[in-house]
């Protein structure tokens, strides 16, 4: 993967070759000194004259300890993988560009935010996008029922901005304290290593705020047809801040200009039988063919108040903001136009964090957002390393100067031109780094209250879930009920009963259809057994349909 001084992993948007990175200066080599042939070397740069055989005493003798090329090769192979993301492990990515409209709806965007990337009509900002599934592992089928991650890294003139979201616009929980429990419930059983509907709905039946998300997830919206034809959302509530320091609440939405397509469960199973990498292939092939996918970025804006007139809290990520009161307003368009040059270097090592904001963008008091802000960057330090921000895919495309030093795998020191190399602290009068002068006032909202551990007041866990159920088309409702019955049929009776009660509170017809579906299934299996008949049938068919073979 090419590198350049600004950390651009793919060169500029015109496809020109990037400038050589700082490592050339560090070694004293210039680009013209680099080998131009395809000579195979060791990691130390030595020509590798025999890559076929280890060194032995005679052709059949024991190997020797001085097999340095082999030891280097095999020891690096042993360490090729980094820890898999605990969520969002399976992913695909692409480079592109975001073009601003300079307006939000019919108004100048500067009325609401001073973020530079939005200000000028036609202003382009390079981006890298990573799509993903959430719960399942790095090589799991892309047809599984799962939220999809939709993370965008904007390389702005003020540094990086990460907009880290999902395809579904709401979430299961509203307090970050419950996030590890949520993931544990959806991950495989720690004993059997199989995802278990009984475990999932044991958690959900005790988490009524999840009903809105569950209604989306078990409908066709839980299996997007591919990455190109799915929506994206910031999910959480953020803030925009203008040049007066005034803030408003904002929600982000990505709308695919290719249209939206989802799969019913039987359709997903047919695709999985032929290609379980279909979404990755679809994205890659489309870009290679010049069919560049595009998304429009729209926002909803709300004044930064409690809004008692609403029947929900605007900071609740399990809720949608009604579009009749808070319309979607376009602010720009994103085009993906270049595939990664190396999957591991870019898609696997790219690191996103909800705390990565530029001037003019800010946090709200959304409890999930506050928790995500620590967790995301913390997991990257564990997964990729202390200096993950020096990797080209993560580095800003602007100068970086910091007093943060050393750590595993640091390969450059981020200093300013003329900075005193003896000074790695601030403040200093010895020509060290200095704080810049802020040119616009901070956003300083007033907050008063007692320190408590309490849920929000306006939970309203069921009304939007019921509304969504009624808005679904008939085929979507049918698929939703079938999927819920299949997943619930292996749960214990009291969990099924609790879930039927929750569905009924969303909508009477919703609860009735799930209850009748469970009764018709007649599958009251005890805890610890196989989840449902389809799973057991697959186990039996594997043995019955197999062809006997003789040992050799």
N, C-alpha and C positions, 0 to 999 in steps of 0.2 A: 504494500500500500504506500503510495507516495506521501510525502510529508512536505509541508512548507512552513515558513517562519510563523505564520499566523495559526498553524494547527489545522489548516483546511485539508481534510482527508481526500478530497476528490478534485482539487484544482478549482478554477473559477467556473462560473456558469457557462462560459463559452467553450469549455472543453480543452483549454490550453493546458500545457504541462505546468505543474506547480513548481515554485522555486524550491531549491534544496533547503532542507531544514537545518536547525542549529547543530545537529550532530556532525555535519561536515566541518564546521568551524572548530568543534571540540576535538576532532581527530587530526586536524591540520590538512585534511584531504579536500580538494576542490572537486566539483562535479566532473570536470574533464579527466580527473585522475581515476575515476571509477572504471572497473572492467566493463568492456562493451560486449564480450562474448558470453557464452552460456556455460562457462566452466563451473562444475560442481565443486564446492568448497566445504570445509567444516565451518562451524560457527565462529572459529577464530580467524577465518579467512584463508586457511591453508588449502591448496588444491587437494582434492580427494581422488587419488589415483586408482583406488580399488574399493568400490562401494558394493562388491559382491561377496567378499569373503572376510571373515575375521582372521586374525593372525594366530596360527597354531604351530605346535611342534610337529612338523610333518603334516601331510594332508589329512591324517586321521587322528592326530595327536590332540592333547589338551590345549585350550586357549591360554593366552598369557595375560597377566594383569596390565601390561602396558598397551593394551588395545585401546588407545585413547580415542581414535575416531569412532569406534563402536561404543565405548563408554559414554562419550558425549552424545551420540545419536540416541542410544536407548534411554539414557537418563532424561534427556529432553522429552522423548516420547512418553515416558512415565509421568511427565508433568504437563502434558499438552492441555489438559482440561482445567478450567477454573471452576469453582463451585457454581452449580446451577442456580439460577434465580429461584428463590423459594416460591414465588408466584411469577407468572408471565415468562416461564422458561422457554416455551415454544414460540419462536418469533420469526418475522421477516421484515426487511427494511429497505429503504431507498432514499436517495438524495433528491432534493428539489429546490424550489424557490417559492417564497410567499410574496405576493404583490398586493400592496395596500391600496385601498380605494381613497384614503384621505378623509373619508366621512364615516359616520355611523348613522345609517339610515339617510336622512336628508340633512343632517347637521354636521358641522365640522367636528372631527373626532377630538380636537383639542379642547372642546367644551368639557370633556369627561376625563381625558388622560393626556399626559405629556409624554408618554412612551414614544420614542422617536420612530420606531418601525411603522407606526400607523399614520404618521402625520401627512405625508406627501402622497398624492395620487400617483400611482405607478412605481413607487419606491419598492425595490426588490431586496429581500433578505433571504440568504441561503438557509435551508432547513435540512434536517435529517429526521426521518419518521421510522418508528418501529411499531409494527402491528404484532399482536401476540394473542395466544390463549392464556388463561389465567391459572387454573388449578393444576392442569395436567403437565407431564414432564416434557423434556426438550425434544423428544422424537415421537410425541403422541399424535394421533390423527387430528387433522384440522376440521373434522366433521363432528367432533364431540360437543355436547351441550355445555357451554361455558361462556362467560362474558369474554369479550375481546378487548385487549389493551390497544390504546390509540395514543401514542406518546410522540410529541413533536418537539424537536430541539431547534430553536431559532438562533442563528449565529448573528446577533445584532451588533451595531456599532457601539453599543453600551455594554457589550458582553452577552452571555448566553441567557436565553429565556427558555425554560422547559414547561410546556403545557402537557401535563401527564394525565390522561383520562382513559375512558373506556368507550365502547360502542353504545352501551346502554346508559341512559342519562341519569339513572338513580342508582342507589347502592343498597346493600343488605342491612347495614347498621349505621348509626349516626354518632357513635362514640368510639374513638380509637382504642379504648381499653378492651373492647371486645374483638378487635381485629385478629389477634392470634387464635382465639377460640373459633372464630368463623372459618379461618383457613384450615385449622385442624379438623373441624367437622366435615369439610368438603374434601380434604385430602384422604388418601387410602387409610383404612383401618390399621392401626399400628400392630395388630396381631396377624390379620389375614393379608394385609397389603392389597386390599381391594376397596375401591370406593363403595360406600354402603349407604343406600337411601335411608335406611333406618337411622343411621348416625346423623345424616344431613337433616332429616326432618325432626329428629329429637332436638337438635339445636334450633331449627326454625320455629318449631311449635312453641318454644319458649322465648322467641324473639319476634313478636308480632309486627314490629316496624319493618320486617323483611318482606311483608306480603306484596308490596308494590313490585319489588325486584323479582320475587319468585314468579309473579304473574307474567312479567316480561320473559324471564329466563326459560320457563317451561313452555312458552309459546314458540312459534317459528322464529321470533326475534332472538332466541337463545342460540340459533345456529345461522349466522350470516352465510350467504352463498359463497362469498369470498371477501378479501380485504378491500378490493376496489369499490364494491357496491354496498358498503356499510357506513353508517353514520359514526361520528365521534362526538365526544362530550368531555368537558372538563370535570363534570359530575359535581364537584364542590363549588361553593360560592367564593369568589375572589373579590378584589376591589380594584377600581381604577382611580387614579389620583391625578388631578390637573395641576397646572402651573401655579394655582393659588393654594395648593395643599388641600383642596376639597376632595372628598372621596364619595364614590357611589359603589353599590354592590353590583357585581357582574357575573353572568354565567356565559360560558363559551359553548358553541355548537359547531361541529363540522358537518356539512351536508354534501354528499357525493354528487357531482354533476353527471355521473354515469347512471344515476338512479339507485334505488335501494332494492335488494333482493334477499330473501330469506328462504330457508329450507325447512320443510316438514320432516319429521323423524324418519319415515320410510325412504324419502329421497336422500337424506344424509347417509343412511346405511348403504344405499346403492352406490353412492360416490365413494364411500370409504372402502368398499370391496374392490374398487379399481385403482384408487389413488388416494392415499391418506396424506399426501403433501399438496393437495390440489390448490389450496389458497396461495401458498408460497410460489408454486409454479405459475399460477394465473398472474400474480403481480409481476414476477420476473419477466415472463414472456410478453406481457403487454408493454412494458417499458422497453424491452429489447426491440419490439416491433414498431416503436414510435407512437404507440397508443397511450400517451401519457395521462394517467388518471388525475383528476382535479377535484378539489373540495373547496367550497366556499365557507369562510369563517363568519359566523353570525354571533351576535351577542344579545343578551337580554340585560337591561339596566334597571335598577331599582334604587331608590334613595336609601341611604344608610340609616334606617330606622327599624324599630321592632315590628311595625306594620300590624297593629292589633286588628285591623279590618280583615286580615287573612285568617283562614282556619288552620294555618300551619305556620311554622317558623321559617323565614326565608333562609336561615342557615342550616336547615335540615336537608341532608343530602339524600334522603329517601323520598323527596318530593320534587315534582316538576313545578315550575312557575307557569301559571296560566298565560297562554300567548295572547289572549284577548286583552289582558291588562298590561302585560309586559312583552310586547311583540319582538320577534327576531329581527335584528337589524344587521345587514351585511357590513363587514369592515375590510374584507380582503379575500384573496383567492390563492390557494396552494396548488402547485403543479409538481408532480413527481416525475423526474426526467432522466434519472441516472441510477443504474443498479450498483450495489456495492462491488468493489473490486476484490474484497476478501470478506467472507461471512464472519469469521471469528474476529478479525481486527475491527470490524465496524458494527455489525448487528449484535454480536455477542458481547463485545466490550463497551458498547455505548452505554452511558449511565445517565439516567434521568432523575430529577428530584423536584418535588413541588415547591421547595424553598428557593429554587433558582429563578429569581425575578429581576427584571431591570427597572430602572427609575420610571415611575408612572404606573407601575403595577404593584399591588400590595395584597396582604393576607386579609381575610375576614376572620371572624371568631368561630367559624365552622369547626366543630370539635374533631371531625375526621381529618380535615385539612391540617389542623395543628399537629395531629399525630403522624400523618403521612410525611410532613415536612422533616421530622427527625428521622423516621424509619427509612425513607428512600435513600437519602445520602449515606446513612449509616451502613446500610446493606451493601452499597457500592464499595465502601472502604474495605469491608470484609471480603467481598466477592472479587473485586478487581485489584485493590491495593490502595495504599495510602496516597499514592501519587496518580490516581486514576484520571485526574483532571489534566495531566500532562500528555495523555494519549491523544493523538491527532483527532480522533473522532469526537472527543470530549472537550478539547481545548477551544477557548474562544478564538475568533478570527480577529482579534485585536491584541494590543500589547498587554501583557500581564506583569505586574510588579508587586511582589509580596514579600513579607518577612517570614513566611512559613518556610521552613527549611527541612531538608534531609528526609528520612523515611525510606522505606523499602522501595527500590527501583526508581529513585529520583535520577533522572538523566540530564537535567539542566537546572540552573538556578534562575528563577524568575526575577531578574533585577531590572532596574531602569538605566538608561544610558547615563554614564557619569556618576552613578551611585557609588558611594564609598563602600568598597567590599568588606570593610571592617565592621560596618554598622548593619546589623540584622535585627534592629529593634526600633521602636518609635514611642515617644518623641526623641529627637536628637538634634543637636546643633552642628553635627559633624558631617553634613551632606548625606543624610539618610533619606529614606522615603518620607513624604509629607502628606498629610490628609488634604484632599482636594477641597476647594470651597464649594459649598452647595449653592446652586444658582436658583433653586426654587424651594419654597418652604416644605418642611416635612408634613405629612398627614398626621395630625395629633388628636384622634377622637378621645372624648372623655368617657371613662368607664368607672363606675363605682359599684360596689357590692361586697357581700361577705364571701370569703373563700368557702366553697361547698363542694360536695360530691353529689350532684343531683342531675336527673334528666331534665330536658327542656320541658316547658309547660304545655305547649300545643303539639301533642304527639300525633293525633288524628291518623292512626295507622292504617285505616281501611278504606277511606272514601276514594282516594286516587286509584287504589288497586281495583276497586269495584268499577270505577269509571273506565279504567283501561279495559277491563273484561267486557264491558258493554260496547266499547268502541271497536273491539276486534271484529273482523269478518267471521262468518260462520265457520269457515275452514280453519281459521286461526284458533277459535274457541274449541273446536273438535280436537285439534292437535294438542292444545293446552291440557284438556281433560285427559286425553289418552296418556300423555307423558307423565302427568301427575299421578294417575292411577298406577302406571307401571312402576314409578319410583317409590310410591308409598306402599305398594302391596307387600313389601317385605318388612315393613315397620311393625312394631308391636301395636296391639289394638288401641291402647290408650293414646299412642302418638297419632294414629289415624284419626281417632275421635277428636283430638285437639285440633288437628289440621282442618278437619271438616268444619268445626266450629269457627275457626278463623276465616276460612273461605266464605262461610255463610255470612259473617259480619261484613265481608267485602260486598257480597251480592248473594241473595237467597238462591238464585238459580245456579250460581257458581258452586256453592256448597252442596246443593242437591245433586248436581251432576257428578261431583267427585264422590259423594257418598254412594250413589247408585252404581258408579263404576267400580268402586271397591267391593260392593256387595256382589256384583256380577262376576268379578274376578275370583271371588271365593278363595282368596289366597291368604289365609291367616297363619302364616308360618311363625314358628317360634324364633325368638332372638338368637342370633348366632348361625342360623342356617342361610342357605343361598337366598339372595334377595328376591328373585322372582322366577317364574317358570321358564322364561326365555333364557336366563342365565344357565339354569340347570339343563335345559335342552341342548344348549351349545356344548356343555361339558360331555353329555352323553353322546352327541353326534360325533364329536371328535374321536371317540373310541370306536363307535359303530361303523363309521365311514372309512376308517383308516385301513390301509393295505398292509397285511402281514409281511414281515421280512425275516430273512435268515441271518444269523450272526456271521461275521466274516473276520 
